[in-house]
Amino acid sequence: MQIASLRSELGLSQEAFAKMVGLKSKSYVSELESADDPRCSVRVALELERLSSGRIEAASLNPGVALVRAAE
């Protein structure tokens, strides 16, 4: 699942979505949605995973999440 699809599914504008995931501006949401290989903070990655019920994996958005999970 892509980030834009999740936002659309939730019926949110980029601005409302940014606030929901803890971002300061909709421009960062736009960057995440248009990137071929989006990257974000651990906090945002985990929130996107939660909002998508696991359909967006936090580890795919932040390599640090993958490292921590591999060590568990």
DSSP file with accessible surface (Angstrom, degrees, kcal/mol):
  #  RESIDUE AA STRUCTURE BP1 BP2  ACC     N-H-->O    O-->H-N    N-H-->O    O-->H-N    TCO  KAPPA ALPHA  PHI   PSI    X-CA   Y-CA   Z-CA
    1    1 A M              0   0   87      0, 0.0     2,-0.2     0, 0.0    51,-0.0   0.000 360.0 360.0 360.0 138.1    0.0    0.0    0.0
    2    2 A Q     >  -     0   0  139      1,-0.1     4,-2.0    54,-0.1     5,-0.2  -0.598 360.0-117.8 -93.9 158.3    1.2    3.4   -0.8
    3    3 A I  H  > S+     0   0    9      1,-0.2     4,-2.6    -2,-0.2     5,-0.2   0.902 114.7  53.9 -62.5 -41.4    1.0    6.4    1.5
    4    4 A A  H  > S+     0   0   30      1,-0.2     4,-2.5     2,-0.2    -1,-0.2   0.894 107.7  51.5 -61.2 -38.4   -1.2    8.4   -0.9
    5    5 A S  H  > S+     0   0   60      2,-0.2     4,-2.7     1,-0.2    -1,-0.2   0.899 109.5  49.6 -65.8 -40.2   -3.6    5.4   -1.0
    6    6 A L  H  X S+     0   0    0     -4,-2.0     4,-2.1     2,-0.2    -2,-0.2   0.943 111.3  48.5 -62.6 -46.6   -3.8    5.3    2.8
    7    7 A R  H  X>S+     0   0   50     -4,-2.6     5,-2.0     1,-0.2     4,-0.6   0.930 113.4  47.5 -60.4 -43.4   -4.4    9.1    3.0
    8    8 A S  H ><5S+     0   0   89     -4,-2.5     3,-1.1     1,-0.2    -1,-0.2   0.917 109.3  53.3 -63.2 -43.4   -7.2    8.7    0.3
    9    9 A E  H 3<5S+     0   0  107     -4,-2.7    -1,-0.2     1,-0.3    -2,-0.2   0.865 109.6  49.0 -59.3 -36.9   -8.7    5.8    2.1
   10   10 A L  H 3<5S-     0   0   68     -4,-2.1    -1,-0.3    -5,-0.2    -2,-0.2   0.565 110.4-126.4 -80.4  -9.2   -8.8    7.8    5.3
   11   11 A G  T <<5 +     0   0   65     -3,-1.1     2,-0.3    -4,-0.6    -3,-0.2   0.834  59.4 143.7  69.4  35.5  -10.5   10.7    3.4
   12   12 A L      < -     0   0   42     -5,-2.0    -1,-0.2     1,-0.0    -2,-0.1  -0.810  50.0-126.2-112.5 148.0   -7.9   13.2    4.6
   13   13 A S     >  -     0   0   66     -2,-0.3     4,-2.6     1,-0.1     5,-0.2  -0.355  38.5-104.3 -73.3 167.1   -6.2   16.2    2.9
   14   14 A Q  H  > S+     0   0   48      1,-0.2     4,-2.5     2,-0.2     5,-0.2   0.901 123.5  52.0 -61.5 -37.4   -2.5   16.3    2.9
   15   15 A E  H  > S+     0   0  106      2,-0.2     4,-2.0     1,-0.2    -1,-0.2   0.939 111.7  44.1 -65.3 -46.6   -2.6   18.9    5.7
   16   16 A A  H  > S+     0   0   37      1,-0.2     4,-2.1     2,-0.2    -2,-0.2   0.897 114.2  51.0 -66.0 -38.6   -4.9   16.8    7.9
   17   17 A F  H  X S+     0   0    2     -4,-2.6     4,-2.1     2,-0.2    -1,-0.2   0.910 106.8  54.3 -65.2 -42.5   -2.9   13.7    7.3
   18   18 A A  H  X>S+     0   0    2     -4,-2.5     5,-3.4    -5,-0.2     4,-0.8   0.934 110.2  46.6 -56.7 -46.4    0.3   15.6    8.2
   19   19 A K  H ><5S+     0   0  148     -4,-2.0     3,-0.6     3,-0.2    -1,-0.2   0.902 109.4  55.3 -63.3 -39.2   -1.2   16.5   11.5
   20   20 A M  H 3<5S+     0   0   87     -4,-2.1    -1,-0.2     1,-0.2    -2,-0.2   0.881 113.5  39.4 -63.6 -38.4   -2.4   13.0   12.1
   21   21 A V  H 3<5S-     0   0    4     -4,-2.1    -1,-0.2    -5,-0.1    -2,-0.2   0.457 121.3-103.3 -94.3   0.2    1.0   11.5   11.7
   22   22 A G  T <<5S+     0   0   36     -4,-0.8     2,-0.3    -3,-0.6    -3,-0.2   0.741  71.1 141.3  90.1  25.3    2.9   14.2   13.5
   23   23 A L      < -     0   0   24     -5,-3.4    -1,-0.3    -6,-0.2    -2,-0.1  -0.709  49.8-138.0 -98.0 154.0    4.4   16.2   10.6
   24   24 A K  S    S+     0   0  215     -2,-0.3     2,-0.3     1,-0.1    -1,-0.1   0.719  79.3  24.2 -83.7 -22.6    4.6   19.9   10.6
   25   25 A S    >>  -     0   0   53     -7,-0.1     4,-0.8     1,-0.1     3,-0.6  -0.985  64.1-128.0-146.3 156.0    3.6   20.5    7.0
   26   26 A K  H 3> S+     0   0  115     -2,-0.3     4,-2.4     1,-0.2     5,-0.2   0.715 102.7  74.0 -72.2 -19.2    1.7   19.0    4.1
   27   27 A S  H 3> S+     0   0   65      1,-0.2     4,-2.1     2,-0.2    -1,-0.2   0.878  94.3  51.9 -64.2 -33.0    4.7   19.5    1.8
   28   28 A Y  H <> S+     0   0   70     -3,-0.6     4,-2.5     2,-0.2    -1,-0.2   0.893 107.6  52.0 -69.9 -36.6    6.5   16.6    3.6
   29   29 A V  H  X S+     0   0    0     -4,-0.8     4,-2.6     2,-0.2    -2,-0.2   0.935 108.5  51.6 -61.8 -43.9    3.4   14.4    3.0
   30   30 A S  H  X S+     0   0   52     -4,-2.4     4,-1.9     1,-0.2    -2,-0.2   0.917 109.7  49.4 -59.0 -42.9    3.6   15.4   -0.7
   31   31 A E  H  X S+     0   0  114     -4,-2.1     4,-1.4     1,-0.2    -1,-0.2   0.914 111.7  48.3 -62.7 -44.1    7.3   14.4   -0.8
   32   32 A L  H  < S+     0   0    8     -4,-2.5   -29,-0.2     1,-0.2    -2,-0.2   0.898 112.1  49.8 -63.3 -40.0    6.6   11.0    0.9
   33   33 A E  H  < S+     0   0   39     -4,-2.6    -1,-0.2     1,-0.2    -2,-0.2   0.837 116.1  40.7 -69.4 -32.2    3.7   10.3   -1.6
   34   34 A S  H  < S+     0   0   89     -4,-1.9    -1,-0.2    -5,-0.2    -2,-0.2   0.619  90.6 105.4 -94.8 -11.3    5.8   11.1   -4.7
   35   35 A A     <  -     0   0   44     -4,-1.4    -4,-0.0    -5,-0.2    -3,-0.0  -0.414  62.7-145.6 -73.1 141.7    9.1    9.5   -3.7
   36   36 A D  S    S+     0   0  174      1,-0.3    -1,-0.1    -2,-0.1    -4,-0.0   0.837 101.9  21.0 -70.0 -33.8   10.0    6.2   -5.3
   37   37 A D  S    S-     0   0  101      2,-0.0    -1,-0.3    24,-0.0    -3,-0.0  -0.679  90.9-157.0-135.5  76.6   11.7    5.1   -2.0
   38   38 A P        -     0   0   25      0, 0.0     2,-0.4     0, 0.0    -6,-0.1  -0.247   9.6-171.0 -64.1 143.2   10.1    7.2    0.8
   39   39 A R        +     0   0  109     23,-0.1     2,-0.3    24,-0.0    23,-0.2  -0.986  12.5 157.0-131.4 142.9   12.1    7.6    4.0
   40   40 A C        -     0   0   10     21,-2.0     0, 0.0    -2,-0.4     0, 0.0  -0.925  44.8 -66.0-152.9 177.6   10.9    9.2    7.2
   41   41 A S     >  -     0   0   51     -2,-0.3     4,-2.8     1,-0.1     5,-0.2  -0.185  46.8-110.7 -67.1 162.3   11.6    9.2   11.0
   42   42 A V  H  > S+     0   0   66      1,-0.2     4,-2.8     2,-0.2     5,-0.2   0.927 118.7  53.1 -58.7 -44.5   11.0    6.2   13.1
   43   43 A R  H  > S+     0   0  142      1,-0.2     4,-2.0     2,-0.2    -1,-0.2   0.935 112.6  42.6 -59.0 -47.9    8.1    7.9   14.8
   44   44 A V  H  > S+     0   0    1      2,-0.2     4,-2.7     1,-0.2     5,-0.2   0.917 113.0  53.5 -67.5 -41.0    6.4    8.7   11.5
   45   45 A A  H  X S+     0   0    0     -4,-2.8     4,-2.2     1,-0.2    -2,-0.2   0.927 110.6  46.6 -59.3 -45.1    7.1    5.3   10.1
   46   46 A L  H  X S+     0   0   70     -4,-2.8     4,-2.4     2,-0.2    -1,-0.2   0.885 111.9  51.1 -66.7 -36.1    5.6    3.5   13.1
   47   47 A E  H  X S+     0   0   45     -4,-2.0     4,-2.9    -5,-0.2    -2,-0.2   0.912 109.6  49.7 -68.3 -40.1    2.5    5.8   12.9
   48   48 A L  H  X S+     0   0    0     -4,-2.7     4,-1.9     2,-0.2     8,-0.3   0.906 110.5  50.7 -64.9 -38.2    2.0    5.1    9.3
   49   49 A E  H  <>S+     0   0   37     -4,-2.2     5,-3.0    -5,-0.2     6,-0.3   0.929 112.5  47.0 -62.7 -43.5    2.3    1.3   10.0
   50   50 A R  H ><5S+     0   0  152     -4,-2.4     3,-1.6     1,-0.2    -2,-0.2   0.947 111.9  48.9 -63.9 -48.0   -0.3    1.7   12.7
   51   51 A L  H 3<5S+     0   0   27     -4,-2.9    -1,-0.2     1,-0.3    -2,-0.2   0.821 113.4  47.3 -63.1 -31.5   -2.7    3.7   10.6
   52   52 A S  T ><5S-     0   0    0     -4,-1.9     3,-1.6    -5,-0.2    -1,-0.3   0.348 111.1-120.2 -91.0   5.6   -2.5    1.3    7.8
   53   53 A S  T < 5S-     0   0  106     -3,-1.6    -3,-0.2     1,-0.3    -2,-0.1   0.876  76.4 -49.8  55.3  38.0   -3.0   -1.8   10.1
   54   54 A G  T 3 <S+     0   0   37     -5,-3.0    -1,-0.3     2,-0.3    -4,-0.1   0.395 112.4 115.8  86.8  -2.8    0.4   -3.1    9.0
   55   55 A R  S <  S+     0   0  113     -3,-1.6     2,-0.6    -6,-0.3    -2,-0.1   0.801  78.7  50.0 -71.1 -26.7   -0.2   -2.7    5.2
   56   56 A I  S    S-     0   0    8     -8,-0.3     2,-0.5    -7,-0.3    -2,-0.3  -0.971  92.2-141.2-106.7 118.6    2.6   -0.1    5.2
   57   57 A E    >>  -     0   0  120     -2,-0.6     3,-1.3     1,-0.2     4,-0.6  -0.703   4.6-145.1 -85.9 127.4    5.6   -1.6    7.0
   58   58 A A  H >> S+     0   0    0     -2,-0.5     3,-1.5     1,-0.3     4,-1.5   0.863  99.3  62.4 -56.7 -36.3    7.6    0.8    9.1
   59   59 A A  H 34 S+     0   0   24      1,-0.3     7,-0.3     2,-0.2    -1,-0.3   0.790  97.1  57.4 -63.4 -25.9   10.8   -1.0    8.2
   60   60 A S  H <4 S+     0   0   61     -3,-1.3    -1,-0.3     1,-0.2    -2,-0.2   0.692 111.6  42.7 -77.0 -16.4   10.3   -0.1    4.5
   61   61 A L  H << S+     0   0    4     -3,-1.5   -21,-2.0    -4,-0.6    -2,-0.2   0.618 125.6  26.2-101.9 -19.1   10.2    3.6    5.5
   62   62 A N    >X  -     0   0   28     -4,-1.5     3,-1.3   -23,-0.2     4,-1.0  -0.885  61.3-153.4-149.3 114.2   13.1    3.7    8.0
   63   63 A P  H 3> S+     0   0   73      0, 0.0     4,-2.0     0, 0.0     5,-0.2   0.782  94.5  67.3 -59.3 -26.3   16.0    1.3    7.9
   64   64 A G  H 3> S+     0   0   26      1,-0.2     4,-2.2     2,-0.2     5,-0.2   0.862  95.8  54.9 -62.6 -34.8   16.5    1.8   11.7
   65   65 A V  H <> S+     0   0    8     -3,-1.3     4,-2.7    -7,-0.2    -1,-0.2   0.928 106.9  50.8 -64.5 -42.3   13.1    0.0   12.4
   66   66 A A  H  X S+     0   0   42     -4,-1.0     4,-2.2    -7,-0.3    -2,-0.2   0.908 109.6  50.7 -62.2 -40.8   14.3   -3.0   10.4
   67   67 A L  H  X S+     0   0  131     -4,-2.0     4,-1.4     2,-0.2    -1,-0.2   0.922 112.0  46.1 -63.7 -43.9   17.5   -3.1   12.4
   68   68 A V  H  X S+     0   0   90     -4,-2.2     4,-0.8     1,-0.2     3,-0.3   0.931 113.6  48.6 -65.7 -43.7   15.7   -3.0   15.7
   69   69 A R  H >< S+     0   0   94     -4,-2.7     3,-0.6     1,-0.2    -1,-0.2   0.863 108.4  54.1 -66.7 -34.8   13.2   -5.6   14.7
   70   70 A A  H 3< S+     0   0   85     -4,-2.2    -1,-0.2     1,-0.2    -2,-0.2   0.825 107.5  51.9 -66.7 -29.3   15.9   -7.9   13.4
   71   71 A A  H 3<        0   0   88     -4,-1.4    -1,-0.2    -3,-0.3    -2,-0.2   0.632 360.0 360.0 -82.4 -13.8   17.7   -7.7   16.8
   72   72 A E    <<        0   0  181     -4,-0.8    -3,-0.0    -3,-0.6    -4,-0.0  -0.293 360.0 360.0 -73.2 360.0   14.5   -8.6   18.8
